[in-house]
């Protein structure tokens, strides 16, 4: 008890929903990596001067 059984139509709907949700997380990670790279460049310039 407590387990849900999905039919084929529901499985497809769940998969589509999950695919729509995942790119937002990937974009956040890429954005954080970009910001980190910019920060490190600024920090490096400051230490060179």
URZILIN-V475593 format. One record per residue. RES is the residue in three letters. PHI is phi in radians with two decimals (NA if undefined). PSI is psi in radians with two decimals (none if undefined). D_FIRST is the distance of its C-alpha to the first C-alpha in Angstrom with 1 decimal. Layout:
[[RES | PHI | PSI | D_FIRST] [RES | PHI | PSI | D_FIRST]]
This chain:
[[UNK | NA | 2.71 | 0.0] [UNK | 1.60 | -0.09 | 3.8] [UNK | -1.76 | 2.49 | 5.6] [UNK | -1.80 | 2.34 | 8.4] [UNK | -1.81 | 2.11 | 10.6] [UNK | -1.81 | 2.44 | 14.2] [UNK | -1.40 | 3.05 | 17.2] [UNK | -1.04 | -0.70 | 20.4] [UNK | -1.12 | -0.73 | 22.0] [UNK | -1.20 | -0.65 | 19.3] [UNK | -1.07 | -0.71 | 19.4] [UNK | -1.12 | -0.75 | 23.2] [UNK | -1.10 | -0.74 | 23.0] [UNK | -1.12 | -0.75 | 20.9] [UNK | -1.09 | -0.74 | 23.3] [UNK | -1.10 | -0.74 | 26.3] [UNK | -1.08 | -0.79 | 25.1] [UNK | -1.15 | -0.63 | 24.5] [UNK | -1.13 | -0.63 | 28.0] [UNK | -1.19 | -0.57 | 29.6] [UNK | -1.39 | -0.55 | 28.2] [UNK | -1.23 | -0.66 | 29.3] [UNK | -1.03 | -0.53 | 33.1] [UNK | -1.05 | -0.71 | 33.5] [UNK | -1.17 | -0.72 | 32.4] [UNK | -1.12 | -0.74 | 34.7] [UNK | -1.09 | -0.68 | 37.6] [UNK | -1.09 | -0.76 | 37.2] [UNK | -1.11 | -0.75 | 37.5] [UNK | -1.14 | -0.69 | 40.5] [UNK | -1.14 | -0.73 | 42.1] [UNK | -1.11 | -0.71 | 41.7] [UNK | -1.10 | -0.70 | 43.3] [UNK | -1.12 | -0.80 | 46.1] [UNK | -1.09 | -0.69 | 46.8] [UNK | -1.11 | -0.73 | 46.8] [UNK | -1.11 | -0.76 | 49.3] [UNK | -1.09 | -0.74 | 51.5] [UNK | -1.08 | -0.76 | 51.4] [UNK | -1.13 | -0.64 | 52.5] [UNK | -1.11 | -0.79 | 55.3] [UNK | -1.08 | -0.75 | 56.6] [UNK | -1.09 | -0.72 | 56.4] [UNK | -1.13 | -0.72 | 58.3] [UNK | -1.10 | -0.69 | 61.0] [UNK | -1.16 | -0.66 | 61.4] [UNK | -1.30 | -0.46 | 61.9] [UNK | -1.25 | -0.56 | 64.4] [UNK | -1.37 | none | 66.7]]
